[in-house]
């Protein structure tokens, strides 16, 4: 049998040789054909351009070019951030900052002023807040323990107060609404990076993790209430209404809208989605979900609140049960259907925020001091959360550090503040905008090592206690 194998081997090689030679000749001929086609195409194109004397980009062409550049920057930035163990949003933000500030890239400045890109980024903001709401539910809010609730409330109040003080001291000429807006922008925690560190250190089931994740639920709601409240305050403040009357009106509108939208939505939407499940049109679940999101965004804006509040409330109402009938017949859930749109539009928002950040402002000592002071206020405000940690066996410092990072909602505040106006000036000028972006970058970078240090310190303490016992 071995002889047969030895005899067959060279025969198989001999039979393969002609096929190999033919393949090589075919590949070479294809390469030559490609070169010829490229040369012909270039000649024909050059002749056409010479005859027509060039061309110009219309609005759709500019949008297509802008989207190509922004998406390429988002992909590259997100990849590099992930390689270094950071969230993709940080890479997208830094990539935009490079596009908007590197010397020699002046031709790309149109990205920051293109109105169509701006509209797409605002739709991305709506979808981002809609997704945040989808990740929560009314039951999540009712299930939050007293310690988580206390952590969220104390951290939010302390962050707003610290940001308000920094704005008052370092921006004395800015209106009071701008000072309050800075404080509100510091209130929202982004626990995505915290959740990743907890998972990587096998601490996802620790008491600290449960308190942090529970507090994040309340934290998101409080931040969006603040967003709606401050946004509603600016418009009547411009018209000259008294501050007391404006604050009272906005508080009632914000609370009333959230209570009404959540209670009515929880009552009516199950029936709407059951009827939608009878439709045989493709994409019915996504269409109905987006209709509900955009309708509540319009309703919030119609009464003087930020549309983002309506999008968040829509997400808060919708739960997995709304997609159940669609999933049973083999379709994907609403959250899964949203992912392609979110993967497309949300990075556009983050990259544009980076492009519009004037990094050169931070080279001025006064503005660098503002960015560092706001970062210190953001960290200090969340460290005050230790007063709300009273669960047995939970390490207070670990919970407080886990609440430090700022992210998507703070960037939403920054983008929205630059569009709101008090008189002829934006509510949030370039200094405040750049400082809030710096807060997001710095708190995102400082949290992972600080959280790992706190968790390792707790582990060492536990091992020492067991050894003594």
C-alpha positions as CSV (number, residue, x, y, z in Angstrom):
1,X,0.0,0.0,0.0
2,X,2.9,2.3,0.7
3,X,4.2,1.7,-2.9
4,X,0.9,2.6,-4.3
5,X,0.9,5.9,-2.3
6,X,4.5,6.6,-3.5
7,X,3.5,6.0,-7.1
8,X,0.3,8.1,-7.0
9,X,1.9,11.2,-5.4
10,X,4.1,12.3,-8.4
11,X,1.2,11.5,-10.8
12,X,-1.1,13.9,-8.8
13,X,1.6,16.6,-8.9
14,X,2.0,16.2,-12.7
15,X,-1.7,16.5,-13.3
16,X,-1.8,19.6,-11.2
17,X,1.0,21.4,-13.1
18,X,-1.0,22.4,-16.2
19,X,-3.9,23.7,-14.1
20,X,-1.4,25.8,-12.0
21,X,0.2,27.2,-15.2
22,X,-3.2,28.1,-16.6
23,X,-4.2,29.9,-13.4
24,X,-1.1,32.0,-13.4
25,X,-1.6,33.0,-17.0
26,X,-5.2,33.8,-16.3
27,X,-4.2,36.0,-13.3
28,X,-1.6,37.8,-15.3
29,X,-4.1,38.5,-18.1
30,X,-6.6,39.8,-15.6
31,X,-4.0,42.1,-14.1
32,X,-3.1,43.4,-17.5
33,X,-6.8,43.9,-18.4
34,X,-7.3,45.9,-15.1
35,X,-4.3,48.1,-15.9
36,X,-5.7,48.7,-19.4
37,X,-9.2,49.5,-18.2
38,X,-7.8,51.9,-15.5
39,X,-5.8,53.7,-18.1
40,X,-8.7,53.9,-20.5
41,X,-11.0,55.2,-17.8
42,X,-8.5,57.9,-16.7
43,X,-8.1,59.1,-20.3
44,X,-11.9,59.2,-20.9
45,X,-12.5,60.9,-17.6
46,X,-9.8,63.5,-18.2
47,X,-11.2,64.3,-21.6
48,X,-14.7,64.7,-20.2
49,X,-13.5,67.0,-17.5
50,X,-11.5,69.1,-20.0
51,X,-14.5,69.5,-22.2
52,X,-16.9,70.3,-19.4
53,X,-14.3,72.5,-17.6
54,X,-14.5,70.6,-14.3
55,X,-17.4,70.1,-12.0
56,X,-18.8,71.2,-8.6
57,X,-20.3,69.4,-5.7
58,X,-24.0,69.9,-5.0
59,X,-25.5,69.6,-1.6
60,X,-26.0,65.8,-1.8
61,X,-22.4,65.4,-3.0
62,X,-21.1,67.5,-0.1
63,X,-23.2,65.4,2.3
64,X,-21.9,62.1,0.8
65,X,-18.3,63.3,1.1
66,X,-18.9,64.5,4.7
67,X,-20.5,61.2,5.7
68,X,-17.6,59.3,4.2
69,X,-15.0,61.3,6.1
70,X,-16.9,61.3,9.4
71,X,-17.6,57.5,9.3
72,X,-14.0,56.7,8.4
73,X,-12.8,58.8,11.3
74,X,-15.4,57.2,13.6
75,X,-14.2,53.7,12.6
76,X,-10.5,54.5,13.0
77,X,-11.0,56.3,16.3
78,X,-13.3,53.6,17.7
79,X,-10.9,50.8,16.8
80,X,-7.9,52.6,18.3
81,X,-9.8,53.3,21.5
82,X,-10.8,49.7,21.8
83,X,-7.2,48.6,21.3
84,X,-6.3,50.6,24.4
85,X,-9.2,49.4,26.4
86,X,-11.3,52.6,26.1
87,X,-14.9,53.0,25.0
88,X,-15.5,53.6,21.3
89,X,-17.1,57.0,22.0
90,X,-13.8,58.3,23.3
91,X,-12.0,57.3,20.1
92,X,-14.8,58.9,18.0
93,X,-14.6,62.1,19.9
94,X,-10.8,62.3,19.7
95,X,-10.8,61.5,16.0
96,X,-13.2,64.4,15.4
97,X,-11.0,66.7,17.5
98,X,-8.0,65.7,15.2
99,X,-10.1,66.4,12.1
100,X,-11.2,69.8,13.4
101,X,-7.9,71.0,14.8
102,X,-4.9,69.5,13.0
103,X,-3.1,72.1,10.8
104,X,-3.3,71.5,7.1
105,X,-6.9,70.1,7.3
106,X,-8.6,73.5,6.6
107,X,-10.5,72.0,3.6
108,X,-12.3,69.7,6.0
109,X,-13.7,72.6,8.0
110,X,-16.9,72.4,6.1
111,X,-17.8,69.4,8.2
112,X,-18.6,71.5,11.2
113,X,-20.9,73.9,9.3
114,X,-22.7,71.5,6.9
115,X,-26.4,71.8,7.9
116,X,-27.4,68.3,6.6
117,X,-24.6,66.7,8.7
118,X,-25.9,68.7,11.6
119,X,-29.5,67.4,11.1
120,X,-28.2,63.8,10.9
121,X,-26.2,64.3,14.1
122,X,-29.3,65.6,15.9
123,X,-31.3,62.6,14.8
124,X,-28.4,60.5,16.2
125,X,-28.9,62.3,19.5
126,X,-32.6,61.4,19.5
127,X,-31.8,57.8,18.8
128,X,-29.1,57.7,21.4
129,X,-31.5,58.9,24.1
130,X,-34.2,56.5,22.8
131,X,-31.7,53.6,23.1
132,X,-30.8,54.8,26.7
133,X,-34.5,54.7,27.6
134,X,-34.9,51.3,26.0
135,X,-32.2,49.9,28.2
136,X,-34.3,51.0,31.2
137,X,-37.9,50.4,32.3
138,X,-40.4,51.6,34.8
139,X,-39.9,48.4,36.7
140,X,-36.2,49.1,36.8
141,X,-37.0,52.4,38.5
142,X,-39.3,50.8,41.1
143,X,-36.7,48.0,41.7
144,X,-33.8,50.4,42.6
145,X,-32.8,49.9,46.2
146,X,-32.7,52.8,48.7
147,X,-28.9,52.9,48.6
148,X,-28.8,53.2,44.8
149,X,-31.5,55.9,44.9
150,X,-29.6,57.9,47.5
151,X,-26.3,57.6,45.5
152,X,-27.9,58.9,42.4
153,X,-29.7,61.8,44.1
154,X,-26.7,62.9,46.2
155,X,-24.3,62.6,43.2
156,X,-26.7,64.6,41.0
157,X,-27.3,67.4,43.5
158,X,-23.6,67.7,44.4
159,X,-22.5,67.7,40.8
160,X,-24.9,70.4,39.8
161,X,-23.9,72.6,42.8
162,X,-20.1,72.1,42.1
163,X,-20.6,72.9,38.4
164,X,-22.7,75.9,39.2
165,X,-20.0,77.3,41.6
166,X,-17.2,76.8,39.1
167,X,-19.2,78.5,36.4
168,X,-20.1,81.4,38.6
169,X,-16.4,81.9,39.7
170,X,-14.6,81.4,36.4
171,X,-17.3,82.7,34.0
172,X,-18.6,85.7,35.9
173,X,-19.9,87.5,32.8
174,X,-21.9,84.5,31.5
175,X,-25.6,84.5,32.3
176,X,-27.0,82.5,35.3
177,X,-28.6,80.1,32.9
178,X,-25.2,79.1,31.5
179,X,-23.8,78.5,35.0
180,X,-26.8,76.2,35.8
181,X,-26.4,74.5,32.4
182,X,-22.8,73.7,33.2
183,X,-23.8,72.2,36.5
184,X,-26.6,70.1,34.9
185,X,-24.2,68.9,32.2
186,X,-22.0,67.4,35.0
187,X,-24.8,65.5,36.6
188,X,-25.1,62.5,34.2
189,X,-22.9,59.5,34.8
190,X,-21.9,57.2,32.0
191,X,-21.4,53.8,33.5
192,X,-20.4,52.0,30.3
193,X,-16.7,52.1,31.2
194,X,-17.5,51.3,34.8
195,X,-19.5,48.2,33.8
196,X,-16.6,47.1,31.6
197,X,-14.0,47.4,34.4
198,X,-16.4,45.5,36.7
199,X,-16.7,42.7,34.2
200,X,-13.0,42.5,33.5
201,X,-12.2,42.2,37.2
202,X,-15.0,39.6,37.8
203,X,-16.8,42.1,40.1
204,X,-20.1,42.4,38.2
205,X,-22.0,40.6,41.0
206,X,-20.5,42.5,43.9
207,X,-22.6,44.7,46.0
208,X,-20.8,47.8,44.7
209,X,-21.7,46.8,41.1
210,X,-25.4,46.4,41.9
211,X,-25.5,49.8,43.7
212,X,-23.7,51.5,40.8
213,X,-25.9,50.0,38.1
214,X,-29.0,50.8,40.1
215,X,-27.9,54.3,40.7
216,X,-27.2,54.7,36.9
217,X,-30.9,54.1,36.2
218,X,-32.1,56.9,38.5
219,X,-29.1,59.0,37.3
220,X,-30.2,58.9,33.7
221,X,-33.7,60.0,34.6
222,X,-32.6,62.8,36.7
223,X,-30.2,64.1,34.1
224,X,-32.9,64.1,31.4
225,X,-35.2,65.9,33.8
226,X,-32.5,68.5,34.3
227,X,-32.0,68.8,30.6
228,X,-35.6,69.5,30.0
229,X,-35.8,71.9,32.9
230,X,-32.8,74.0,32.0
231,X,-33.8,74.1,28.3
232,X,-37.3,75.2,29.1
233,X,-35.9,77.9,31.4
234,X,-33.8,79.6,28.7
235,X,-36.6,80.6,26.4
236,X,-38.7,82.4,29.0
237,X,-35.6,83.9,30.5
238,X,-34.8,85.5,27.2
239,X,-38.3,87.0,27.1
240,X,-37.7,88.7,30.4
241,X,-39.9,86.5,32.6
242,X,-39.1,86.3,36.3
243,X,-36.7,83.4,37.3
244,X,-39.1,82.1,40.0
245,X,-42.0,81.9,37.6
246,X,-39.9,80.3,34.8
247,X,-38.5,77.7,37.2
248,X,-41.9,76.8,38.6
249,X,-43.4,76.5,35.1
250,X,-40.6,74.4,33.7
251,X,-40.6,72.1,36.8
252,X,-44.3,71.4,36.3
253,X,-44.0,70.9,32.6
254,X,-41.1,68.5,32.9
255,X,-42.6,66.4,35.7
256,X,-46.1,66.5,34.1
257,X,-44.8,65.5,30.7
258,X,-42.7,62.6,32.0
259,X,-45.6,61.3,34.3
260,X,-48.2,61.6,31.5
261,X,-46.1,60.1,28.7
262,X,-44.9,57.1,30.8
263,X,-48.3,56.4,32.3
264,X,-50.3,56.8,29.1
265,X,-47.6,55.1,27.1
266,X,-47.6,52.1,29.4
267,X,-51.4,51.9,29.1
268,X,-51.8,52.4,25.3
269,X,-48.7,51.1,23.6
270,X,-49.2,47.4,24.2
271,X,-52.4,47.5,22.1
272,X,-50.8,49.6,19.4
273,X,-48.0,47.1,19.0
274,X,-50.4,44.2,19.0
275,X,-52.2,45.8,16.1
276,X,-48.9,46.5,14.4
277,X,-48.0,42.8,14.7
278,X,-50.9,42.0,12.4
279,X,-49.3,44.1,9.6
280,X,-47.4,42.1,7.0
281,X,-45.4,45.1,5.9
282,X,-41.7,44.5,6.4
283,X,-40.1,46.6,9.2
284,X,-43.4,47.3,10.9
285,X,-41.9,47.0,14.4
286,X,-39.1,49.4,13.7
287,X,-41.5,51.9,12.0
288,X,-44.0,51.9,14.9
289,X,-41.2,52.2,17.5
290,X,-39.6,55.2,15.6
291,X,-43.0,56.8,15.1
292,X,-43.6,56.7,18.9
293,X,-40.1,58.0,19.6
294,X,-40.4,60.9,17.1
295,X,-44.0,61.7,18.2
296,X,-43.0,62.1,21.8
297,X,-39.9,64.1,20.8
298,X,-42.2,66.5,18.9
299,X,-44.7,66.7,21.8
300,X,-41.9,67.6,24.3
301,X,-40.6,70.3,21.9
302,X,-44.1,71.6,21.4
303,X,-44.5,72.4,25.1
304,X,-41.1,74.0,25.4
305,X,-38.9,71.0,26.5
306,X,-36.0,69.5,24.7
307,X,-37.0,66.8,22.1
308,X,-34.4,64.6,23.7
309,X,-36.7,64.3,26.8
310,X,-39.5,62.9,24.6
311,X,-37.2,60.4,22.9
312,X,-35.9,59.2,26.3
313,X,-39.5,58.9,27.7
314,X,-40.5,56.9,24.6
315,X,-37.6,54.4,25.2
316,X,-38.5,54.2,28.9
317,X,-42.1,53.2,28.0
318,X,-41.2,50.5,25.5
319,X,-40.1,47.1,26.9
320,X,-39.2,43.7,25.6
321,X,-42.9,42.7,25.8
322,X,-43.7,45.2,23.0
323,X,-41.5,43.1,20.6
324,X,-42.7,39.7,21.8
325,X,-45.2,39.0,19.0
326,X,-42.7,40.0,16.4
327,X,-40.0,37.9,17.9
328,X,-42.3,34.9,18.1
329,X,-42.7,34.9,14.3
330,X,-39.0,35.0,13.7
331,X,-38.3,38.8,13.6
332,X,-35.7,40.7,15.6
333,X,-36.5,42.8,18.6
334,X,-36.8,46.6,18.5
335,X,-33.5,47.1,20.1
336,X,-31.7,44.9,17.6
337,X,-33.5,46.6,14.7
338,X,-32.3,50.0,15.9
339,X,-28.6,49.0,16.0
340,X,-27.8,49.6,12.4
341,X,-29.3,53.1,12.6
342,X,-27.5,53.8,15.8
343,X,-24.2,52.5,14.5
344,X,-24.6,54.9,11.6
345,X,-25.9,58.1,13.1
346,X,-24.6,58.2,16.7
347,X,-20.9,58.2,15.6
348,X,-21.7,61.1,13.3
349,X,-22.8,63.0,16.4
350,X,-19.7,62.2,18.4
351,X,-17.3,63.0,15.6
352,X,-19.0,66.3,14.9
353,X,-18.8,67.2,18.6
354,X,-15.1,66.6,18.4
355,X,-14.7,68.6,15.2
356,X,-16.5,71.6,16.7
357,X,-14.2,71.5,19.8
358,X,-11.6,74.3,19.5
359,X,-8.7,72.6,21.2
360,X,-6.5,75.7,20.9
361,X,-8.7,77.4,23.4
362,X,-7.4,75.0,26.1
363,X,-3.9,76.4,25.5
364,X,-4.9,79.6,27.2
365,X,-4.3,79.3,31.0
366,X,-7.7,80.7,32.0
367,X,-9.6,78.3,29.8
368,X,-7.4,75.3,30.7
369,X,-8.2,76.2,34.3
370,X,-11.9,76.2,33.5
371,X,-11.6,72.7,32.0
372,X,-9.6,71.3,34.9
373,X,-11.9,73.0,37.5
374,X,-15.0,71.5,35.8
375,X,-13.3,68.1,35.8
376,X,-12.5,68.4,39.5
377,X,-16.1,69.5,40.1
378,X,-17.4,66.5,38.2
379,X,-15.2,64.1,40.2
380,X,-15.9,65.8,43.5
381,X,-19.6,65.8,42.9
382,X,-19.7,62.1,42.4
383,X,-17.3,61.4,45.3
384,X,-20.0,62.9,47.5
385,X,-22.0,59.7,46.6
386,X,-20.2,58.0,49.6
387,X,-22.9,59.5,51.8
388,X,-25.5,57.5,50.1
389,X,-23.8,54.1,50.4
390,X,-25.2,52.4,53.4
391,X,-25.6,48.8,52.2
392,X,-23.8,46.2,54.3
393,X,-20.4,45.1,52.9
394,X,-20.3,47.7,50.1
395,X,-17.1,49.7,49.8
396,X,-18.1,53.4,49.6
397,X,-15.1,54.6,47.7
398,X,-15.6,52.0,44.9
399,X,-19.2,53.1,44.4
400,X,-18.2,56.7,44.2
401,X,-15.4,56.1,41.7
402,X,-17.7,54.0,39.6
403,X,-20.1,57.0,39.3
404,X,-17.3,59.4,38.1
405,X,-17.1,58.9,34.3
406,X,-19.1,61.3,32.1
407,X,-20.0,60.4,28.5
408,X,-22.8,60.5,26.0
409,X,-25.3,62.6,28.0
410,X,-22.7,65.3,28.8
411,X,-21.8,65.5,25.1
412,X,-25.5,65.9,24.4
413,X,-25.7,68.8,26.9
414,X,-22.7,70.4,25.2
415,X,-24.1,70.1,21.7
416,X,-27.5,71.4,22.8
417,X,-26.1,74.3,24.8
418,X,-24.2,75.5,21.7
419,X,-27.5,75.8,19.8
420,X,-29.6,77.5,22.5
421,X,-29.3,81.3,22.6
422,X,-29.6,83.9,25.3
423,X,-30.0,87.1,23.4
424,X,-27.6,87.2,20.5
425,X,-25.0,84.8,22.2
426,X,-25.1,81.0,22.5
427,X,-25.9,79.7,26.0
428,X,-22.7,77.7,25.9
429,X,-19.9,79.4,24.1
430,X,-16.7,77.9,22.7
431,X,-15.0,78.0,26.2
432,X,-17.8,76.0,27.9
433,X,-18.2,73.6,25.0
434,X,-14.5,72.7,24.9
435,X,-14.4,72.4,28.7
436,X,-17.3,69.9,28.8
437,X,-15.6,67.8,26.1
438,X,-12.4,67.9,28.1
439,X,-14.4,66.7,31.2
440,X,-15.7,63.7,29.2
441,X,-12.2,62.8,28.0
442,X,-10.5,63.2,31.4
443,X,-13.1,61.5,33.5
444,X,-13.2,58.6,31.1
445,X,-9.5,58.2,31.2
446,X,-9.1,58.5,35.0
447,X,-11.9,56.1,36.0
448,X,-10.5,52.6,34.9
449,X,-7.2,52.8,36.8
450,X,-8.8,54.4,39.9
451,X,-11.6,51.7,39.9
452,X,-9.2,48.9,39.5
453,X,-7.0,50.2,42.3
454,X,-10.1,50.4,44.6
455,X,-11.2,46.9,43.7
456,X,-7.7,45.4,44.2
457,X,-7.5,47.2,47.5
458,X,-10.8,45.7,48.6
459,X,-9.6,42.2,47.5
460,X,-6.4,42.6,49.5
461,X,-8.3,43.7,52.6
462,X,-10.7,40.6,52.2
463,X,-7.7,38.2,51.9
464,X,-6.0,39.7,55.0
465,X,-9.2,39.4,57.0
466,X,-9.6,35.7,56.0
467,X,-6.0,35.0,56.8
468,X,-6.4,36.5,60.3
469,X,-9.6,34.5,60.8
